């Protein structure tokens, strides 16, 4: 697990991560809550992604969920583990410029 921790620590703009296996949180770090309910939601997302519901005949490599201008989650599966990485806004598109108002 140490080499995984070292690899994830090198992710640009990393806020935190969670490693899940068989419904249990193996490791959590940073701004990622140690929340079993959240882990179950990530498992459900992976189960949909690995089923034939999205693109028949295609397996996903990762799933990205972006909350514009705040943060994003990248979810990936390796073996029987689910890796969820939370990244900060530096990896997201910049917000549009504020509209100018005339006074």
CNS distance restraints for C-alpha pairs under 8 A (distance, minus, plus):
assign (resid   1 and name CA) (resid   5 and name CA) 6.32 0.50 0.50
assign (resid   2 and name CA) (resid   6 and name CA) 6.19 0.50 0.50
assign (resid   3 and name CA) (resid   7 and name CA) 6.12 0.50 0.50
assign (resid   4 and name CA) (resid   8 and name CA) 6.12 0.50 0.50
assign (resid   5 and name CA) (resid   9 and name CA) 6.02 0.50 0.50
assign (resid   6 and name CA) (resid  10 and name CA) 6.69 0.50 0.50
assign (resid   7 and name CA) (resid  11 and name CA) 7.24 0.50 0.50
assign (resid   8 and name CA) (resid  14 and name CA) 7.98 0.50 0.50
assign (resid   8 and name CA) (resid  17 and name CA) 7.72 0.50 0.50
assign (resid   8 and name CA) (resid  85 and name CA) 7.87 0.50 0.50
assign (resid   9 and name CA) (resid  14 and name CA) 7.25 0.50 0.50
assign (resid  10 and name CA) (resid  14 and name CA) 7.93 0.50 0.50
assign (resid  12 and name CA) (resid  87 and name CA) 7.64 0.50 0.50
assign (resid  12 and name CA) (resid  91 and name CA) 7.71 0.50 0.50
assign (resid  13 and name CA) (resid  87 and name CA) 5.42 0.50 0.50
assign (resid  13 and name CA) (resid  88 and name CA) 5.35 0.50 0.50
assign (resid  13 and name CA) (resid  89 and name CA) 7.68 0.50 0.50
assign (resid  13 and name CA) (resid  90 and name CA) 6.24 0.50 0.50
assign (resid  13 and name CA) (resid  91 and name CA) 6.59 0.50 0.50
assign (resid  14 and name CA) (resid  85 and name CA) 7.24 0.50 0.50
assign (resid  14 and name CA) (resid  86 and name CA) 6.16 0.50 0.50
assign (resid  14 and name CA) (resid  87 and name CA) 4.60 0.50 0.50
assign (resid  14 and name CA) (resid  88 and name CA) 6.32 0.50 0.50
assign (resid  15 and name CA) (resid  30 and name CA) 5.83 0.50 0.50
assign (resid  15 and name CA) (resid  31 and name CA) 5.40 0.50 0.50
assign (resid  15 and name CA) (resid  32 and name CA) 7.43 0.50 0.50
assign (resid  15 and name CA) (resid  85 and name CA) 7.79 0.50 0.50
assign (resid  15 and name CA) (resid  86 and name CA) 5.39 0.50 0.50
assign (resid  15 and name CA) (resid  87 and name CA) 5.16 0.50 0.50
assign (resid  15 and name CA) (resid  88 and name CA) 5.92 0.50 0.50
assign (resid  16 and name CA) (resid  28 and name CA) 7.43 0.50 0.50
assign (resid  16 and name CA) (resid  29 and name CA) 5.12 0.50 0.50
assign (resid  16 and name CA) (resid  30 and name CA) 4.12 0.50 0.50
assign (resid  16 and name CA) (resid  31 and name CA) 4.76 0.50 0.50
assign (resid  16 and name CA) (resid  32 and name CA) 5.01 0.50 0.50
assign (resid  16 and name CA) (resid  85 and name CA) 6.11 0.50 0.50
assign (resid  16 and name CA) (resid  86 and name CA) 5.16 0.50 0.50
assign (resid  16 and name CA) (resid  87 and name CA) 7.12 0.50 0.50
assign (resid  17 and name CA) (resid  27 and name CA) 7.99 0.50 0.50
assign (resid  17 and name CA) (resid  28 and name CA) 5.71 0.50 0.50
assign (resid  17 and name CA) (resid  29 and name CA) 5.37 0.50 0.50
assign (resid  17 and name CA) (resid  30 and name CA) 6.79 0.50 0.50
assign (resid  17 and name CA) (resid  31 and name CA) 7.60 0.50 0.50
assign (resid  17 and name CA) (resid  32 and name CA) 5.73 0.50 0.50
assign (resid  17 and name CA) (resid  83 and name CA) 7.26 0.50 0.50
assign (resid  17 and name CA) (resid  84 and name CA) 5.44 0.50 0.50
assign (resid  17 and name CA) (resid  85 and name CA) 4.40 0.50 0.50
assign (resid  17 and name CA) (resid  86 and name CA) 5.76 0.50 0.50
assign (resid  18 and name CA) (resid  25 and name CA) 7.04 0.50 0.50
assign (resid  18 and name CA) (resid  26 and name CA) 7.62 0.50 0.50
assign (resid  18 and name CA) (resid  27 and name CA) 5.70 0.50 0.50
assign (resid  18 and name CA) (resid  28 and name CA) 4.42 0.50 0.50
assign (resid  18 and name CA) (resid  29 and name CA) 6.60 0.50 0.50
assign (resid  18 and name CA) (resid  32 and name CA) 6.63 0.50 0.50
assign (resid  18 and name CA) (resid  83 and name CA) 5.97 0.50 0.50
assign (resid  18 and name CA) (resid  84 and name CA) 5.13 0.50 0.50
assign (resid  18 and name CA) (resid  85 and name CA) 6.65 0.50 0.50
assign (resid  19 and name CA) (resid  25 and name CA) 5.93 0.50 0.50
assign (resid  19 and name CA) (resid  26 and name CA) 5.44 0.50 0.50
assign (resid  19 and name CA) (resid  27 and name CA) 5.15 0.50 0.50
assign (resid  19 and name CA) (resid  28 and name CA) 6.47 0.50 0.50
assign (resid  19 and name CA) (resid  81 and name CA) 6.68 0.50 0.50
assign (resid  19 and name CA) (resid  82 and name CA) 5.70 0.50 0.50
assign (resid  19 and name CA) (resid  83 and name CA) 4.78 0.50 0.50
assign (resid  19 and name CA) (resid  84 and name CA) 6.43 0.50 0.50
assign (resid  20 and name CA) (resid  24 and name CA) 5.56 0.50 0.50
assign (resid  20 and name CA) (resid  25 and name CA) 4.52 0.50 0.50
assign (resid  20 and name CA) (resid  26 and name CA) 5.54 0.50 0.50
assign (resid  20 and name CA) (resid  27 and name CA) 7.31 0.50 0.50
assign (resid  20 and name CA) (resid  39 and name CA) 6.94 0.50 0.50
assign (resid  20 and name CA) (resid  81 and name CA) 5.58 0.50 0.50
assign (resid  20 and name CA) (resid  82 and name CA) 4.98 0.50 0.50
assign (resid  20 and name CA) (resid  83 and name CA) 6.56 0.50 0.50
assign (resid  21 and name CA) (resid  25 and name CA) 6.51 0.50 0.50
assign (resid  21 and name CA) (resid  26 and name CA) 6.64 0.50 0.50
assign (resid  21 and name CA) (resid  80 and name CA) 6.15 0.50 0.50
assign (resid  21 and name CA) (resid  81 and name CA) 4.71 0.50 0.50
assign (resid  21 and name CA) (resid  82 and name CA) 6.36 0.50 0.50
assign (resid  22 and name CA) (resid  80 and name CA) 7.40 0.50 0.50
assign (resid  22 and name CA) (resid  81 and name CA) 7.65 0.50 0.50
assign (resid  23 and name CA) (resid  39 and name CA) 7.33 0.50 0.50
assign (resid  23 and name CA) (resid  40 and name CA) 6.81 0.50 0.50
assign (resid  23 and name CA) (resid  43 and name CA) 7.53 0.50 0.50
assign (resid  24 and name CA) (resid  36 and name CA) 7.39 0.50 0.50
assign (resid  24 and name CA) (resid  39 and name CA) 7.82 0.50 0.50
assign (resid  25 and name CA) (resid  34 and name CA) 7.50 0.50 0.50
assign (resid  25 and name CA) (resid  36 and name CA) 7.02 0.50 0.50
assign (resid  25 and name CA) (resid  39 and name CA) 7.04 0.50 0.50
assign (resid  28 and name CA) (resid  32 and name CA) 6.40 0.50 0.50
assign (resid  28 and name CA) (resid  33 and name CA) 7.18 0.50 0.50
assign (resid  28 and name CA) (resid  34 and name CA) 6.13 0.50 0.50
assign (resid  29 and name CA) (resid  33 and name CA) 7.89 0.50 0.50
assign (resid  31 and name CA) (resid  86 and name CA) 7.73 0.50 0.50
assign (resid  32 and name CA) (resid  86 and name CA) 7.11 0.50 0.50
assign (resid  35 and name CA) (resid  39 and name CA) 6.40 0.50 0.50
assign (resid  36 and name CA) (resid  40 and name CA) 6.25 0.50 0.50
assign (resid  37 and name CA) (resid  41 and name CA) 6.50 0.50 0.50
assign (resid  38 and name CA) (resid  42 and name CA) 6.45 0.50 0.50
assign (resid  39 and name CA) (resid  43 and name CA) 6.27 0.50 0.50
assign (resid  40 and name CA) (resid  44 and name CA) 6.25 0.50 0.50
assign (resid  41 and name CA) (resid  45 and name CA) 6.36 0.50 0.50
assign (resid  42 and name CA) (resid  46 and name CA) 6.30 0.50 0.50
assign (resid  42 and name CA) (resid  75 and name CA) 7.69 0.50 0.50
assign (resid  42 and name CA) (resid  84 and name CA) 7.88 0.50 0.50
assign (resid  43 and name CA) (resid  47 and name CA) 6.11 0.50 0.50
assign (resid  43 and name CA) (resid  82 and name CA) 7.59 0.50 0.50
assign (resid  44 and name CA) (resid  48 and name CA) 6.31 0.50 0.50
assign (resid  45 and name CA) (resid  49 and name CA) 6.20 0.50 0.50
assign (resid  46 and name CA) (resid  50 and name CA) 6.02 0.50 0.50
assign (resid  46 and name CA) (resid  75 and name CA) 7.79 0.50 0.50
assign (resid  46 and name CA) (resid  77 and name CA) 7.92 0.50 0.50
assign (resid  47 and name CA) (resid  51 and name CA) 6.14 0.50 0.50
assign (resid  48 and name CA) (resid  52 and name CA) 7.71 0.50 0.50
assign (resid  48 and name CA) (resid  53 and name CA) 6.37 0.50 0.50
assign (resid  48 and name CA) (resid  54 and name CA) 7.29 0.50 0.50
assign (resid  49 and name CA) (resid  53 and name CA) 7.22 0.50 0.50
assign (resid  49 and name CA) (resid  54 and name CA) 6.38 0.50 0.50
assign (resid  49 and name CA) (resid  59 and name CA) 7.46 0.50 0.50
assign (resid  49 and name CA) (resid  60 and name CA) 6.39 0.50 0.50
assign (resid  49 and name CA) (resid  63 and name CA) 7.92 0.50 0.50
assign (resid  50 and name CA) (resid  59 and name CA) 6.12 0.50 0.50
assign (resid  50 and name CA) (resid  60 and name CA) 6.78 0.50 0.50
assign (resid  52 and name CA) (resid  56 and name CA) 4.65 0.50 0.50
assign (resid  52 and name CA) (resid  57 and name CA) 6.77 0.50 0.50
assign (resid  52 and name CA) (resid  58 and name CA) 7.82 0.50 0.50
assign (resid  55 and name CA) (resid  59 and name CA) 7.85 0.50 0.50
assign (resid  61 and name CA) (resid  76 and name CA) 6.33 0.50 0.50
assign (resid  61 and name CA) (resid  77 and name CA) 7.45 0.50 0.50
assign (resid  62 and name CA) (resid  74 and name CA) 6.55 0.50 0.50
assign (resid  62 and name CA) (resid  75 and name CA) 5.43 0.50 0.50
assign (resid  62 and name CA) (resid  76 and name CA) 4.54 0.50 0.50
assign (resid  62 and name CA) (resid  77 and name CA) 7.37 0.50 0.50
assign (resid  63 and name CA) (resid  74 and name CA) 5.69 0.50 0.50
assign (resid  63 and name CA) (resid  75 and name CA) 5.09 0.50 0.50
assign (resid  63 and name CA) (resid  76 and name CA) 6.60 0.50 0.50
assign (resid  64 and name CA) (resid  72 and name CA) 6.95 0.50 0.50
assign (resid  64 and name CA) (resid  73 and name CA) 5.64 0.50 0.50
assign (resid  64 and name CA) (resid  74 and name CA) 4.50 0.50 0.50
assign (resid  64 and name CA) (resid  75 and name CA) 6.33 0.50 0.50
assign (resid  65 and name CA) (resid  72 and name CA) 5.50 0.50 0.50
assign (resid  65 and name CA) (resid  73 and name CA) 5.10 0.50 0.50
assign (resid  65 and name CA) (resid  74 and name CA) 6.50 0.50 0.50
assign (resid  66 and name CA) (resid  71 and name CA) 6.32 0.50 0.50
assign (resid  66 and name CA) (resid  72 and name CA) 4.23 0.50 0.50
assign (resid  66 and name CA) (resid  73 and name CA) 6.44 0.50 0.50
assign (resid  67 and name CA) (resid  71 and name CA) 5.48 0.50 0.50
assign (resid  67 and name CA) (resid  72 and name CA) 5.74 0.50 0.50
assign (resid  68 and name CA) (resid  72 and name CA) 7.83 0.50 0.50
assign (resid  68 and name CA) (resid  89 and name CA) 7.96 0.50 0.50
assign (resid  68 and name CA) (resid  92 and name CA) 7.04 0.50 0.50
assign (resid  68 and name CA) (resid  93 and name CA) 7.63 0.50 0.50
assign (resid  68 and name CA) (resid  95 and name CA) 7.96 0.50 0.50
assign (resid  69 and name CA) (resid  89 and name CA) 5.53 0.50 0.50
assign (resid  69 and name CA) (resid  92 and name CA) 6.38 0.50 0.50
assign (resid  69 and name CA) (resid  93 and name CA) 7.03 0.50 0.50
assign (resid  69 and name CA) (resid  94 and name CA) 6.76 0.50 0.50
assign (resid  69 and name CA) (resid  95 and name CA) 6.25 0.50 0.50
assign (resid  70 and name CA) (resid  88 and name CA) 6.57 0.50 0.50
assign (resid  70 and name CA) (resid  89 and name CA) 5.18 0.50 0.50
assign (resid  71 and name CA) (resid  86 and name CA) 6.87 0.50 0.50
assign (resid  71 and name CA) (resid  87 and name CA) 5.57 0.50 0.50
assign (resid  71 and name CA) (resid  88 and name CA) 4.57 0.50 0.50
assign (resid  71 and name CA) (resid  89 and name CA) 5.07 0.50 0.50
assign (resid  71 and name CA) (resid  92 and name CA) 7.36 0.50 0.50
assign (resid  72 and name CA) (resid  86 and name CA) 5.69 0.50 0.50
assign (resid  72 and name CA) (resid  87 and name CA) 5.31 0.50 0.50
assign (resid  72 and name CA) (resid  88 and name CA) 6.67 0.50 0.50
assign (resid  72 and name CA) (resid  89 and name CA) 7.63 0.50 0.50
assign (resid  72 and name CA) (resid  92 and name CA) 7.78 0.50 0.50
assign (resid  73 and name CA) (resid  84 and name CA) 6.44 0.50 0.50
assign (resid  73 and name CA) (resid  85 and name CA) 5.48 0.50 0.50
assign (resid  73 and name CA) (resid  86 and name CA) 4.60 0.50 0.50
assign (resid  73 and name CA) (resid  87 and name CA) 6.37 0.50 0.50
assign (resid  74 and name CA) (resid  83 and name CA) 7.96 0.50 0.50
assign (resid  74 and name CA) (resid  84 and name CA) 5.65 0.50 0.50
assign (resid  74 and name CA) (resid  85 and name CA) 5.19 0.50 0.50
assign (resid  74 and name CA) (resid  86 and name CA) 6.65 0.50 0.50
assign (resid  74 and name CA) (resid  87 and name CA) 7.98 0.50 0.50
assign (resid  75 and name CA) (resid  82 and name CA) 6.99 0.50 0.50
assign (resid  75 and name CA) (resid  83 and name CA) 5.68 0.50 0.50
assign (resid  75 and name CA) (resid  84 and name CA) 4.53 0.50 0.50
assign (resid  75 and name CA) (resid  85 and name CA) 6.55 0.50 0.50
assign (resid  76 and name CA) (resid  82 and name CA) 5.86 0.50 0.50
assign (resid  76 and name CA) (resid  83 and name CA) 5.25 0.50 0.50
assign (resid  76 and name CA) (resid  84 and name CA) 6.60 0.50 0.50
assign (resid  77 and name CA) (resid  81 and name CA) 5.75 0.50 0.50
assign (resid  77 and name CA) (resid  82 and name CA) 4.60 0.50 0.50
assign (resid  77 and name CA) (resid  83 and name CA) 6.11 0.50 0.50
assign (resid  78 and name CA) (resid  82 and name CA) 6.59 0.50 0.50
assign (resid  78 and name CA) (resid  83 and name CA) 7.72 0.50 0.50
assign (resid  87 and name CA) (resid  91 and name CA) 6.92 0.50 0.50
assign (resid  88 and name CA) (resid  92 and name CA) 7.57 0.50 0.50
assign (resid  89 and name CA) (resid  93 and name CA) 7.77 0.50 0.50
